[in-house]
Amino acid sequence: VAGLTGFHTSIVVDEQEFFFDREGIMAAPPLWSHIAGRAHAKGSSSSSSSSSAAAADEAGRTQTTLIGTSNQSGKTLVEVLSPFFEKGTYDIFYKNCNTFTDAAMYFLTGSRLAAKYNRIERLITSTNPVSTRLLNRIFRAFVQHTTGTVVDGDIYTTNPEAEDFSVDDVIATIDELAADSDEDDDDSDDDGGADSDCSADSRIGRG
């Protein structure tokens, strides 16, 4: 979209990356989804001998930001968010990697993803169906220009499994779970339960 930049974001917890795609919530080494995504966009398939060089190059271009520490683990993050980010529910505009990162950040630290990272998605979804008709016209023209193939149908169609998704509903559920957990902790304190202390560094990758 002219004048706007699209972003791919993910979250790293204790040196493990978590991101969302068509297969659901995925776990990988830090920044793996950014490295793989850029390699796919270039149409390349890096050999094992060049993978370390590609990783170093990508690490230099992908920006990371420390967002804080959390008493939640990556395992718990996946357990809580998996029901909302299941396989087959991905949509490039309605429910994508940035949607997941937003919810994951809130679960881990109580902070939200900066608005600039999902500005395109908000524009498209708020002006649908006009925006999607325009996008399909652009996509068809691009395919015809680059391949010479005339495309009659729509290239992008909204995933019906994602169309009614709202990240704010996920945030509300996280708040409810946190409130229930606080009540359980109060009951445990009253019973003389032991304290627990654990933390994990959380950061986002974008690029």
C-alpha positions in Angstrom: 0.0 0.0 0.0 1.5 3.3 -1.1 3.0 5.3 1.8 2.8 2.5 4.3 5.3 -0.2 5.4 4.4 -3.7 6.3 6.1 -5.5 9.2 6.7 -9.0 10.3 7.0 -9.3 14.1 7.7 -12.1 16.6 8.5 -12.4 20.2 11.6 -14.0 21.8 11.4 -15.4 25.3 14.6 -16.8 26.9 16.3 -17.2 23.5 13.3 -18.9 21.9 11.3 -17.2 19.2 7.5 -17.5 19.0 5.5 -16.4 16.0 2.2 -17.1 14.3 1.6 -18.3 10.8 -0.7 -20.6 8.8 0.5 -23.6 11.0 -0.5 -21.8 14.2 1.9 -20.7 17.0 5.4 -21.8 16.1 8.6 -22.0 18.1 12.1 -21.6 16.7 15.6 -20.2 17.4 15.7 -16.4 17.8 14.8 -14.5 14.6 14.4 -17.7 12.6 11.1 -16.6 11.1 12.7 -13.3 9.9 15.6 -15.2 8.3 13.4 -17.8 6.6 10.8 -15.2 5.5 13.4 -13.1 3.8 15.0 -16.1 2.1 11.6 -17.2 0.8 10.9 -13.7 -0.5 14.2 -13.8 -2.4 13.4 -17.3 -3.8 16.5 -18.8 -2.3 17.1 -22.0 -0.4 20.2 -21.5 1.8 22.5 -24.5 2.2 23.7 -25.6 5.6 27.1 -24.1 4.8 25.7 -20.6 4.3 23.0 -20.7 7.0 25.2 -19.1 9.7 26.2 -16.3 7.4 22.6 -15.7 6.5 21.6 -15.6 10.2 24.3 -13.1 10.9 23.2 -10.9 8.0 19.6 -11.1 9.0 20.3 -10.4 12.7 22.0 -7.2 11.5 19.0 -6.0 9.6 16.1 -7.2 11.8 15.5 -4.8 14.7 15.0 -6.2 18.2 13.6 -4.3 21.2 13.7 -5.4 24.8 10.2 -5.1 26.2 10.9 -6.2 29.7 10.9 -9.2 32.0 8.0 -11.6 32.8 7.2 -14.2 35.3 5.5 -16.2 32.5 7.4 -18.7 30.4 7.3 -19.4 26.7 5.6 -22.7 27.4 2.8 -21.0 29.3 2.5 -18.3 26.6 1.8 -21.0 24.0 -0.7 -22.8 26.3 -2.7 -19.7 27.0 -2.7 -18.3 23.4 -3.0 -21.5 21.4 -6.8 -21.6 21.5 -6.9 -18.1 19.9 -4.2 -18.8 17.3 -5.0 -22.2 15.9 -3.7 -23.7 12.7 -5.7 -22.6 9.7 -7.0 -19.3 11.2 -4.2 -17.1 9.9 -5.2 -14.1 7.7 -2.7 -11.6 6.3 -4.8 -8.7 7.4 -7.3 -9.9 10.1 -5.1 -12.2 12.1 -1.4 -12.3 11.4 2.0 -12.3 13.1 1.5 -8.8 14.4 -1.8 -9.7 16.0 -0.1 -12.6 17.9 2.9 -10.4 18.9 0.4 -7.8 20.3 -1.4 -10.5 22.4 1.9 -12.2 23.5 3.4 -8.9 24.6 0.4 -8.1 26.7 0.4 -11.6 28.3 4.0 -11.4 29.2 4.5 -7.8 30.2 1.2 -5.9 30.0 2.4 -3.8 27.1 1.0 -3.6 23.6 2.6 -3.6 20.2 3.2 -0.1 18.8 0.5 1.0 16.4 2.9 1.6 13.5 3.5 -2.1 13.1 -0.1 -3.0 12.3 -1.2 0.2 10.6 -1.7 -1.4 7.2 -3.9 -4.2 8.7 -6.1 -1.6 10.5 -6.5 0.4 7.4 -7.5 -2.6 5.3 -9.9 -4.1 7.7 -11.6 -0.8 8.6 -12.3 -0.1 4.9 -13.2 -3.6 3.7 -14.7 -4.4 1.1 -13.5 -1.4 -0.8 -9.9 -1.9 0.3 -9.8 -5.6 -0.6 -11.3 -5.0 -4.1 -8.6 -2.4 -4.7 -5.9 -4.7 -3.5 -7.1 -7.5 -5.8 -7.0 -5.1 -8.7 -3.4 -4.2 -7.8 -2.4 -7.9 -7.3 -4.0 -9.0 -10.6 -2.2 -6.2 -12.5 1.1 -7.1 -10.8 0.8 -10.8 -11.7 -0.1 -9.9 -15.3 2.8 -7.5 -15.6 5.4 -9.9 -14.1 4.2 -13.2 -15.6 2.0 -12.3 -18.6 -0.8 -14.4 -17.1 -4.3 -12.9 -17.0 -5.9 -13.5 -13.6 -9.7 -13.3 -13.5 -10.5 -14.2 -9.9 -9.5 -12.6 -6.6 -6.0 -13.3 -5.4 -6.8 -12.3 -1.8 -9.9 -13.5 0.0 -10.6 -13.1 3.7 -10.1 -16.3 5.8 -13.6 -16.9 7.3 -11.9 -18.4 10.4 -10.3 -15.0 11.1 -12.8 -12.4 9.9 -14.6 -12.0 13.3 -11.3 -12.2 15.3 -10.6 -9.4 17.8 -7.3 -9.1 19.6 -9.2 -7.0 22.2 -11.2 -10.1 23.1 -8.0 -12.0 23.7 -6.7 -9.2 25.9 -9.9 -9.3 27.9 -9.5 -13.0 28.4 -5.9 -12.5 29.5 -7.1 -10.0 32.1 -9.7 -12.4 33.3 -7.1 -15.2 33.7 -4.8 -12.8 35.6 -7.6 -11.8 37.9 -8.4 -15.5 38.6 -4.7 -16.1 39.2 -4.5 -13.3 41.7 -7.4 -14.7 43.6 -5.8 -18.1 43.7 -2.5 -16.5 44.9 -4.4 -14.7 47.7 -6.0 -18.0 48.8 -2.5 -19.7 48.7 -1.0 -16.9 50.9 -3.8 -17.3 53.4 -3.0 -21.0 53.6 0.7 -20.3 54.1 1.7 -21.4 50.6 5.3 -21.0 49.4 6.4 -18.0 47.2 7.7 -18.6 43.7 10.0 -16.3 41.8 10.8 -16.7 38.1 11.4 -14.3 35.3 12.0 -14.4 31.6 13.5 -11.7 29.3 11.1 -10.8 26.5 11.9 -9.0 23.3 10.3 -8.5 19.9 11.9 -8.9 16.5 10.6 -6.9 13.5 11.7 -6.6 10.0 
